[in-house]
Amino acid sequence: MKLSDVAYQRFKESLFARRLSLGAVVSQAELVDLLDVPLTPLRDAVQRLHAEGLVEVMPRSGIRIVKPDMELIRHTYQLRTMIEREGIRRYADVCDAELLASWGERHAAVERALDAGMGQPEIGGLAQQVDDDFHRAVVGSLRNPIIDEAYRQTRDRVALIRLDQCYVLSPPLIRATMQEHGRILAALVRHDRDDAALAMDDHLTRSMHRAMGI
């Protein structure tokens, strides 16, 4: 792995571990110390992070960590919806009964854990893993590496938004997410591309509203 890739990965790890504050301005020297990488690969990584919308380079002032606003939330979810709407239509064509039964069981397991009173962080981690795996499978069904890369960047922005909102997968939120996924899965069982797309649109609209605090 190139040192610039190491710097890029360490920056994101530090960001999502809250070792870097959203909206803060940091110097290159501070990042060199924090990430333990040389200056030149750091600069390459910062350019990549800037292109992905995670930082702003401020000449003679430093590097500002982006703090999400309403416009960023809307734009992020608009792109996510465009990608996943197409993905779910494709998924409706290719998923078989065995795969759908597996997804149904994984979602049901989360709801059983909720009913049994599983606490945090275990229930949050379980629900997040099912949610991430399901959405990645949907997008992955398109088999398009360009879309995969765009979606990866979009998911990073979603993580940034959730970081800013101090997002916690509470039991009511987990149950709502599982139920929204359930409506998508029901359409997939029927191989109904249009209903699956409508259910995905509804799920992502609700997700955006939750991110906005609506």
N, C-alpha and C positions, 0 to 999 in steps of 0.2 A: 504494500500500500504506500502511495506517495505521501510525503509529509504534509502536503496541502490537503489531502483527503483526511489524514489524521487530525489536522487542525479543524477542519470542517465538522467532523464527527464529534470531537471534543467540545466544540462550541455548542453544538445542539444538545449534547448531554448536559452541559453546564446550564444551558438555558432552561431546559425542561426539568432539571433538578433544582431550579430556583436559585442557582448560584450567581446568576445574572438577573438583574431587575429590569422588568419591562419599562421602557421609556428612559432608562439610564443612559448616560453618555460615558463611554470608557475610552481610554487611550490604547494605542497599539501596544505600548509597553505593558500596560495592565493585563491585556489579553495574552501577551507572550508569557508573562508570569503565571497567569491562571491556567492556561492550556498547556504550558511547558512545551512550546514549539518555537522554532526560530522565526524571525521576522518575515523573511521572504515567503515561506509557505503560508504564514498567517495572512499576509496581504492577498495571496491567491484565494485563500478560503473566504476572506471577507468579500472579495468581488463576487464569488459564487453566492454567498449568503445575501448580498445586496440584490443580485439578479433574481433571487427567489423571494424577495420582499421581507426578509427577516431582520435586516439592518439597513440603516441609512448612513452613508459615508459623508461626514461633514468636514470639508476642507479646513485644516488648521484648528479644528475643534475636537475631533475624535469620531467615534463610531457610536451611533445611537441605536439602541435596541428598540425595535418597533413596538409600539403599544397599540393594540387593535382598537379601531373605532368602528362606528356603525357602518361606514362605507366599506371597510375591509371585510366586515362580517357578511354584508350583502353580496359583495363580489365573490367572496370565497364560496358561499353556499350556492350562488348562481352557477359557478363553474362545476362545483361538486354535483349539483342536480343534473346538469347537462350530461356529465360523464355517466352518472349512475342510472339515469333514465335509459340511456342507450344500453348500458350494461345489463340491466334487469330484463330488458326485452330480449336480448341475446340469451341470457341465462334461462329464460322461460323455454327457449327452444332446445337447450342442451342438457338441462338437469334431468336426472331420472328419478324414479320412485324411491330407490334406495338412498340416494343422496338427500332427497327432500325429507325422508323419514329421519335421517341422521340429524339434519338441521332442526327438525321439529323436536327431537329428543334433547338436543343441546339447549334449546330455548326452554323446554319444559323443565330441565334440570335446574336452570337458573330460577325459575318461578318456584320450584319445590324448595330450593335453598332459601328463598325469601320467606316462604311460608313457615319454614323451620326456624326462622330467626337468625340465620347466619349473619354475623357482624362484619364490620369493616376492619381491615381492608379486604378481607377474603371475598365478600360478596361483590364488592366493586371490581376487584380484579377478575373474578369469574365472568361477570357481565360484560366487562370491557373486552375480554378476550373473545367472547362469542360475537360481540358486535363488530370488532375489528375483522375477525376471520370471515364473517358473513359478507361484509361490504367489500373486502379484498377479493373474495371469490367471485362476486358479481362483476367487478371491474376486470378481473383476470380473465373472465370468459370471453372478453373481446379480443384477447391475444394480440394486443397492439402495444409494443414497448414504448412508443411515444406517449400514448395515453397513460400507460403505467407510470411514467416519469412525471407527467403533469399531475396525476392523481396523488403520487407520493408528496409532491410539493403542496398540494391542496390539503392533504392530511396534516402536514406540518403546520399549516396556517390554522387549521381547526384546533390543533393542540395548543398553539399560541393563544388563540381566542379563549380556550377553556382555562389556560393558565391565568389569563388576565381576570377571568370571571371567578377564580378560585373554585372551579367546577368540581362538584362532588357527586358521585353516582349514588344518590340517596335511594332508599327503597321505593318511594313513589316514582322516581324518575326511571329506575331500572324496570319497574313493572310496566310503565308507559312505553318504554322502548321495546320490551319484549312483545307487548301487544301490537305495537305498530309493525314490528317484524312479522308477527303472526298473520297480519292481514296480507302482507307481501307473500308469505309462504303459501297462504291459501290460494292466492291467484296463480302461483307457480305450480301448485298441484294440478290445477285445471289447465296448465299451459296457456293461460290467458295473458298474452303479452300486454294488452292495453290496460287491463285491470292491475297487473303487476306494476306497470309504469305509473299509474295513478296512485297506487298505494305507496310507491317509493317517493313520488313527489310530495305526498302528504306527510310522510315520515320526515323527509328532509326539511320541509317547511316548518314543521313543529320543532325540529332540532335547531333551526335558525332562530326561531322565536325564543326558544329556551336560552340560546346563547346571547340574545339581545335582552334577556330579562323580561320578556313579555309574557 
